[in-house]
Amino acid sequence: MTEEIRLARSRSLRVLYGAAGFVFLTLGIAGYFVPGLPGTVNLLIALWLFSMSSERMHEWMLTNKYFGRSLRDYKAGLGIPRKIKVIAVTSIVLAVSFSTIVAIHNPIARIALIGLGLVGVWFVLTRPTREVVLAQRAAAGAAAS
């Protein structure tokens, strides 16, 4: 999968991309434990940043035993598994609801958080669903035979 790597020419740019990659990698891993914080999206951003800065980190992410398969599947156009979509949307709705009802008292901050939550739900729901993509590919393969 090294054909996707386009290292930045400038060493200083590679360092910046790499530092940002580690920030998004950390956010991505935290997203699997913190409701409302997207995991896969941040990991995809980290993967892109590492493609510009570090071939080793890029390959490590793609072969990681915890999230490598998800990244490879998403890059292959397989989308997000239905189960993960349900978990993601439920987590976003619960986190935003709890925050706006209990933790945030400023009306503008509440509106902003609800807006961000809606963007998150929209993003998850508009991505292809892995099961649908696989069924479509199987049907296309059967039709071609």
C-alpha positions in Angstrom: 0.0 0.0 0.0 3.0 2.2 -0.2 1.8 3.6 -3.5 -0.5 6.0 -1.5 2.5 7.6 0.3 3.5 11.0 -1.0 6.1 12.3 1.5 6.4 16.0 1.7 9.7 17.3 0.1 10.5 19.6 3.0 11.8 18.1 6.2 10.1 20.8 8.2 6.8 20.0 6.5 7.2 16.3 7.2 7.8 17.1 10.9 4.6 19.2 11.0 2.6 16.6 9.2 4.0 13.9 11.6 3.2 16.0 14.7 -0.3 16.6 13.5 -0.6 12.9 12.7 0.2 12.0 16.2 -2.4 14.4 17.5 -5.1 12.9 15.3 -3.9 9.4 16.1 -4.3 10.2 19.8 -7.8 11.7 19.2 -8.7 8.7 17.1 -7.7 6.2 19.8 -9.5 8.3 22.4 -12.6 8.3 20.2 -13.1 4.6 20.8 -13.4 5.3 24.5 -15.0 8.8 24.7 -18.6 9.0 23.6 -19.2 11.7 21.0 -15.5 11.8 19.9 -15.1 10.3 16.5 -12.5 7.5 16.4 -12.3 6.4 12.8 -12.5 9.9 11.3 -9.6 11.0 13.3 -7.7 7.9 12.4 -8.3 8.5 8.7 -7.0 12.0 9.1 -3.9 10.7 10.9 -3.4 8.1 8.2 -3.4 10.8 5.5 -1.0 13.0 7.6 1.4 10.1 8.0 1.2 9.4 4.2 2.8 12.9 3.9 5.4 12.4 6.7 6.3 8.8 7.6 6.0 5.7 5.6 6.7 3.6 8.7 3.8 5.2 10.7 1.5 4.9 7.7 2.2 1.2 7.3 1.9 0.7 11.1 -1.6 2.2 11.1 -2.7 0.0 8.2 -1.4 -3.1 9.8 -2.5 -2.3 13.4 -4.4 -5.2 14.9 -7.0 -3.0 16.5 -7.9 -0.5 13.8 -5.9 -1.4 10.7 -8.7 -3.5 9.1 -11.2 -0.7 9.5 -8.8 1.8 7.8 -8.0 -0.7 4.9 -11.7 -1.4 4.4 -12.6 2.2 4.4 -9.9 3.1 1.9 -11.0 0.2 -0.3 -14.5 1.8 -0.4 -16.2 -0.7 1.8 -17.6 2.0 4.1 -18.5 1.6 7.8 -20.0 -1.6 9.2 -23.7 -1.1 10.2 -22.9 -2.0 13.9 -20.3 0.8 14.1 -22.8 3.3 12.5 -25.4 2.4 15.2 -22.8 2.8 18.0 -21.4 6.0 16.6 -24.8 7.7 16.1 -26.1 6.5 19.5 -22.9 7.8 21.2 -23.1 11.2 19.5 -26.8 11.6 20.4 -26.3 10.5 24.0 -23.2 12.7 24.5 -24.7 15.8 22.9 -28.0 15.3 24.8 -26.3 14.8 28.2 -24.0 17.8 27.6 -26.7 20.2 26.5 -29.1 19.2 29.3 -26.7 18.8 32.2 -23.3 20.3 31.5 -23.7 23.3 29.2 -25.8 26.2 30.3 -24.8 28.8 27.7 -27.5 28.8 25.0 -25.0 29.7 22.2 -22.7 26.8 23.3 -25.7 24.5 23.4 -26.7 25.4 19.8 -23.1 25.0 18.6 -22.8 21.6 20.2 -26.1 20.5 18.8 -24.9 21.7 15.4 -21.7 19.8 15.7 -23.6 16.7 16.8 -25.8 17.0 13.8 -22.8 17.2 11.5 -21.3 14.1 13.1 -24.6 12.1 12.7 -24.9 13.4 9.1 -21.3 12.3 8.3 -21.8 8.8 9.7 -25.1 8.3 8.1 -24.0 9.5 4.6 -20.9 7.1 4.5 -21.4 3.8 2.7 -22.4 0.9 4.8 -20.0 -2.0 4.5 -22.7 -4.7 4.2 -24.5 -2.7 1.4 -21.3 -2.2 -0.5 -20.4 -5.9 -0.2 -23.9 -6.9 -1.4 -23.7 -4.6 -4.3 -20.3 -5.9 -5.3 -21.5 -9.5 -5.1 -24.6 -8.7 -7.2 -22.4 -6.9 -9.8 -20.0 -9.9 -9.8 -22.9 -12.3 -10.3 -24.4 -10.2 -13.1 -21.0 -10.1 -14.9 -20.7 -13.9 -14.8 
